[in-house]
Amino acid sequence: MMYNNKYDIIIIGGSYSGLSAAMSLGRSLRHVLVIDSGLPCNRQTPHSHNFITHDGEKPAVISAKAKTQVEFYETVSFYNGLAISAIKTESGFEIETQSGKIFTSKKLLFATGIKDLLPDIPGFAECWGISVLHCPYCHGYEVKKEKTAIVANGDMGFEFSKMISNWTKDLKLINNGKSTLTAEQTQILKTHKVEIIEDEIESLEHQNGNVQQIIFKNQTKIAVKAIYFKAPFEQHCPLPKSLGCELTENGLLKVDAFQKTTIPGVFASGDCHIQARSVAMAVSSGSFAGAMINKEIIDEEFV
């Protein structure tokens, strides 16, 4: 593929949000380059849910179809590779890839997602996105009324237990250590028959990522069909920080109502700035970011 020396917009991250932004910008006649390393955070998840018209499809199928549709717009190009450097210039931005390619643009959009930080428990990473779940709206229906565990503590454990009890009453809250629940929270959960377990987890027994039992360090076991876990995370891409983009107290990219970061000309969309993670939210965010980038370029041209 022949690449231009300069683009209107470079999008770093070519999953749902980046592709959605690329479509919006391609339809706005903007010259766009999408740089993607091919490692979406949900690549292990077998099915995507709660995204109308695509409910139950494999995530890779959705993104492949989206890319095919975006490729229809002749001003949108794709580069398979990893962006390793981003520099602010007088006219915009300069992006260098791991292979040494350098691209420039007026505007920059990060649709780079986040990296989940999973506990060092054997079997946990293998089950992540398959039977160890982050979101009941994405996956709760498929494990409704099943034996379910939540790995959490304190306020998070209390609030998560309240939420998941909507999908199943066969629920255990595993603190994975001494409980930090208040006495009131403990009593409320017990009243609602949520068992609280303070034992530490040794490993997860599973088959191809489908959890079967939680094994504790004291060698006791419990059988479960699903586990919910709110993973801590970090930004998947270090480039926004290198440019000086501010983060929220939760570690997400800070943006305004128009998807603008704290650095002029730099925008963000998708999981890297959204607390609620889902394909539908990522697509919506990307589409809006594309429109806002196009509007900013138009406004700058009419001065």
C-alpha positions in Angstrom: 0.0 0.0 0.0 1.2 3.5 -0.8 1.0 5.9 2.2 0.7 9.7 2.2 3.3 11.8 3.8 0.6 13.7 5.8 -2.9 12.9 6.9 -5.7 14.9 8.3 -6.0 12.4 11.2 -4.0 9.5 12.5 -6.0 7.0 14.6 -3.9 4.8 16.9 -6.0 1.7 17.6 -8.0 -0.1 15.0 -10.6 -2.0 17.0 -14.3 -1.0 17.4 -13.8 2.6 18.5 -11.0 3.4 16.1 -12.9 1.8 13.2 -16.1 3.7 14.1 -14.1 7.0 14.1 -12.5 6.1 10.8 -15.8 5.5 9.2 -17.1 8.9 10.4 -14.0 10.6 9.2 -13.9 8.7 5.9 -17.5 9.8 5.2 -16.3 13.4 6.0 -13.8 13.1 3.1 -10.8 13.2 5.5 -7.5 11.5 4.8 -7.2 9.0 7.7 -4.5 6.5 8.7 -5.4 3.8 11.2 -2.4 2.3 12.9 -3.2 -1.0 14.7 -1.0 -3.7 16.3 -3.8 -6.3 16.2 -4.1 -7.0 20.0 -7.7 -6.0 21.1 -8.3 -6.4 24.8 -11.3 -8.8 24.2 -9.4 -11.1 21.8 -10.0 -14.1 24.2 -13.7 -13.4 24.6 -15.7 -16.0 22.5 -18.9 -13.9 22.1 -19.9 -10.3 22.3 -23.3 -9.3 23.7 -25.6 -6.4 24.3 -24.7 -4.8 21.0 -27.8 -4.6 18.9 -27.6 -6.4 15.4 -24.5 -8.2 16.6 -25.6 -9.9 19.8 -23.8 -13.2 20.3 -21.2 -12.7 17.5 -17.5 -13.3 17.9 -15.7 -10.1 18.6 -13.2 -10.8 15.7 -16.1 -11.3 13.3 -17.6 -7.9 14.2 -14.3 -6.1 13.8 -13.5 -7.8 10.5 -16.8 -6.8 9.1 -16.4 -3.3 10.3 -12.9 -3.0 8.8 -14.3 -4.3 5.4 -16.9 -1.6 5.5 -14.5 1.2 6.5 -12.1 0.1 3.7 -14.8 1.2 1.2 -13.9 4.8 1.9 -10.9 5.6 -0.3 -9.5 8.3 1.9 -9.0 5.8 4.8 -5.8 3.8 5.0 -4.6 1.1 7.4 -1.1 0.3 8.7 -0.5 -2.9 10.6 2.1 -2.2 13.3 2.8 -0.7 16.6 3.1 3.1 17.2 6.1 3.7 19.5 6.5 7.4 19.4 4.3 10.5 19.2 5.7 14.0 18.9 3.9 17.4 18.8 5.1 19.5 15.8 4.2 23.0 14.6 1.8 21.6 12.1 0.4 18.7 14.1 1.9 15.4 15.1 4.6 12.9 14.0 4.1 9.2 14.7 6.8 6.6 14.4 6.2 2.9 14.3 8.2 0.0 15.5 9.3 -0.7 12.0 10.7 2.8 11.6 7.9 4.2 9.5 7.1 7.9 10.2 3.6 9.4 9.5 2.4 12.9 10.2 -1.1 14.4 10.7 -3.0 17.5 11.8 -5.0 15.7 14.5 -4.5 12.5 16.6 -7.0 10.1 18.0 -6.2 7.5 20.6 -8.5 4.6 20.5 -6.0 2.3 22.3 -8.0 0.8 25.1 -6.6 -0.3 28.4 -4.6 -3.2 29.8 -6.2 -5.3 32.5 -3.9 -6.2 35.4 -4.9 -9.7 36.5 -3.9 -11.4 39.7 -1.1 -13.9 39.6 -3.5 -16.9 40.2 -3.0 -20.0 38.0 -5.9 -20.3 35.7 -7.2 -16.7 36.1 -5.7 -15.3 32.9 -6.8 -18.4 30.9 -10.4 -17.8 32.1 -10.5 -14.0 31.6 -13.2 -13.0 29.2 -14.5 -16.5 29.0 -15.8 -17.4 32.4 -14.1 -14.8 34.6 -16.2 -11.8 33.6 -16.0 -8.0 34.1 -19.6 -7.0 33.1 -23.0 -8.5 33.8 -24.5 -6.5 31.0 -22.1 -8.1 28.5 -22.2 -11.6 29.8 -24.6 -12.0 32.7 -27.5 -13.4 30.8 -25.5 -16.4 29.6 -24.7 -17.4 33.2 -28.0 -16.4 34.8 -29.1 -18.5 37.8 -25.8 -20.3 37.8 -23.4 -20.9 40.7 -21.4 -17.6 40.7 -18.6 -16.1 42.6 -17.4 -12.5 42.9 -13.8 -11.8 43.7 -13.8 -8.5 45.5 -13.7 -6.8 48.9 -15.0 -3.8 50.8 -17.3 -1.3 49.1 -16.6 -2.8 45.6 -17.5 -6.3 46.9 -20.7 -5.0 48.5 -21.9 -3.0 45.4 -20.9 -5.7 43.0 -22.8 -8.3 45.0 -25.9 -6.2 45.0 -25.7 -5.9 41.2 -24.9 -9.5 40.3 -27.7 -10.8 42.6 -30.0 -9.5 39.9 -28.8 -12.3 37.6 -28.4 -15.1 40.2 -29.2 -15.8 43.8 -26.6 -18.6 44.0 -23.8 -16.1 44.8 -20.6 -16.1 46.9 -18.5 -13.1 47.6 -14.8 -14.1 47.9 -12.7 -11.5 49.7 -9.5 -13.4 48.9 -8.3 -12.4 52.4 -9.6 -10.7 55.5 -12.9 -9.0 54.8 -13.0 -5.2 54.7 -16.8 -5.0 54.6 -18.5 -2.9 57.2 -20.6 -4.7 59.8 -23.7 -3.2 58.2 -22.6 -4.4 54.7 -21.9 -7.9 56.0 -25.3 -8.1 57.6 -27.1 -6.9 54.5 -25.3 -9.5 52.3 -26.1 -12.3 54.8 -29.7 -11.3 54.8 -29.8 -11.7 51.1 -28.0 -15.1 51.4 -24.7 -14.0 49.8 -22.0 -16.2 51.4 -18.9 -14.3 52.3 -15.6 -16.3 52.0 -12.3 -14.8 53.4 -10.1 -17.7 52.3 -7.3 -16.9 49.8 -7.5 -18.4 46.3 -4.8 -20.8 45.2 -5.9 -21.5 41.6 -8.8 -21.9 39.2 -9.6 -25.3 37.9 -10.9 -25.0 34.3 -11.3 -26.6 30.9 -10.4 -24.3 28.0 -11.1 -21.2 30.0 -14.4 -22.4 31.4 -14.0 -22.4 35.2 -15.1 -25.4 37.1 -13.8 -25.0 40.7 -12.1 -22.4 42.8 -9.3 -24.0 44.9 -8.3 -22.2 48.0 -4.9 -22.2 49.8 -6.4 -24.2 52.6 -7.3 -26.9 49.9 -11.0 -26.4 50.2 -12.9 -26.1 46.9 -16.1 -24.6 45.6 -17.8 -25.4 42.2 -18.8 -22.3 40.1 -19.9 -21.6 36.6 -18.8 -18.0 36.5 -16.6 -15.5 38.4 -17.0 -11.7 38.3 -13.9 -9.6 38.8 -13.2 -5.8 38.4 -9.6 -5.8 37.2 -7.3 -2.9 37.9 -5.9 -1.5 34.7 -3.4 0.8 33.1 -3.4 2.6 29.7 -2.6 0.1 27.0 -0.6 2.7 25.1 2.1 5.0 26.7 2.0 7.6 24.0 -0.8 9.8 25.4 1.2 10.2 28.6 4.3 11.0 26.6 2.4 13.8 24.9 1.3 15.2 28.3 -2.4 14.0 28.2 -3.9 14.1 31.7 -5.5 11.1 33.3 -8.5 11.0 35.6 -8.1 9.7 39.2 -9.3 6.4 37.8 -6.5 6.2 35.3 -8.6 7.0 32.2 -7.7 9.6 29.6 -9.3 12.9 30.6 -11.5 14.3 27.9 -14.1 17.1 27.6 -17.6 16.9 26.1 -16.1 16.9 22.6 -13.7 13.9 23.2 -10.7 16.3 23.4 -7.9 15.4 25.7 -6.0 18.1 27.6 -3.5 18.4 24.8 -4.8 20.5 21.8 -5.3 18.4 18.7 -5.4 15.1 20.6 -8.7 13.2 21.0 -9.6 9.9 22.7 -12.4 7.4 22.3 -13.3 4.0 23.5 -12.1 2.1 26.6 -9.1 4.3 27.2 -11.4 7.0 28.5 -14.8 5.3 29.2 -15.6 3.8 32.6 -18.3 1.5 31.2 -16.6 -0.9 28.9 -18.7 -2.5 26.1 -18.5 -2.8 22.3 -21.6 -0.6 21.9 -20.1 2.2 24.0 -16.8 2.0 22.2 -18.5 2.3 18.8 -20.6 5.2 19.9 -17.6 7.0 21.4 -15.6 6.5 18.2 -18.4 7.8 15.9 -18.8 10.9 18.0 -15.0 11.5 18.2 -14.8 11.3 14.4 -17.5 14.0 14.0 -15.8 16.3 16.6 -12.4 16.0 14.9 -13.9 16.8 11.5 -15.7 19.8 13.1 -12.5 21.1 14.6 -10.7 21.0 11.3 -13.6 22.8 9.6 -13.6 25.5 12.3 -9.9 26.0 11.8 -10.2 26.4 8.1 -12.9 29.1 8.5 -10.7 31.7 10.2 
